[in-house]
């Protein structure tokens, strides 16, 4: 059924061979198949088709985008829909040709995102400011940790084992964000009355960080902070001496 003047259905004049029919039947595309527009009215169906065509052409007028934005604000996708999408995408493999196209596209324009727009410097600053503000909210941080299934890294696990053996019942691994200080999650927090923090810095991920920045930040709230680098785990004896000096100070 054509709802848009001049629109030609994608399958007009297409005929399936017996082999194609057999394959589609096996996959379940014929037997028991439910039409995507079942239960929709003609008016709604027409609107969806118009929107689909405009998306396909990568062009949506500014006024339409604003209307869509206003209509979608405050709405959440039902869990059932999310589960169906996840199930449909499960096992889907991207072809090498598609990967190559995406790679070339990103190389040509790393800042490109959907609808072909670019993030200006002003937009980047606004996004950064809004994200930092969100991370100052402990509830947001805890929800983020739960949704992303955050787990301790291997270096954090090794240091935790060492702390529990050397200083039992003194320090707790804080990977789940039980203690959050101005949006920062300390790796280890003292649970025996002392305001002391131990941070594990990975050699790669923290290679450009200045440990003193973190020490000064927590010092504003009365905490003493010790920074342990991943490479220090290679010499346990020296690390024990460093930990004892900090913990017994």
Residue pairs with C-beta under 8 A, 6 or more apart in sequence:
2 9
3 42
3 45
3 46
3 49
4 46
4 49
4 50
4 53
7 49
7 53
16 24
21 30
24 30
25 31
37 45
37 48
40 48
54 60
54 64
58 115
58 116
60 68
60 115
105 112
106 112
109 118
111 118
111 119
112 118
113 119
119 127
132 183
134 140
135 141
135 183
136 182
136 183
138 177
138 180
141 177
141 180
141 183
141 185
142 176
142 177
142 180
145 175
145 176
145 177
145 185
150 175
150 176
151 175
152 160
152 173
152 175
153 200
153 202
155 200
155 202
155 230
155 233
156 173
156 175
156 187
156 200
158 233
159 187
159 188
159 198
159 200
159 228
159 233
160 171
160 173
160 188
162 236
162 239
162 240
162 243
163 170
163 171
163 188
163 198
163 243
164 171
166 240
166 243
166 244
167 243
167 247
169 191
169 192
170 190
170 191
170 192
170 247
171 188
171 189
171 190
171 191
171 198
172 178
172 188
172 189
172 191
173 187
173 188
174 185
174 186
174 187
174 188
174 189
175 185
175 187
177 185
178 189
179 185
179 186
179 189
181 217
181 218
181 221
181 223
182 217
182 221
184 214
184 217
184 218
186 197
186 198
186 199
186 218
186 223
186 225
187 197
187 198
187 199
187 200
188 197
188 198
188 199
188 200
189 196
189 197
190 196
190 197
195 222
195 223
195 224
196 223
196 224
196 225
196 226
196 246
196 247
197 218
197 223
197 224
197 225
197 226
198 225
198 226
198 228
198 243
198 246
199 211
199 214
199 225
199 226
199 227
199 228
200 228
200 230
201 209
201 211
201 227
201 228
201 229
201 230
202 230
203 229
203 230
203 231
206 229
211 227
214 225
214 227
215 225
215 227
218 224
218 225
219 225
224 246
224 249
226 242
226 243
226 246
228 239
228 242
232 238
232 239
232 242
233 239
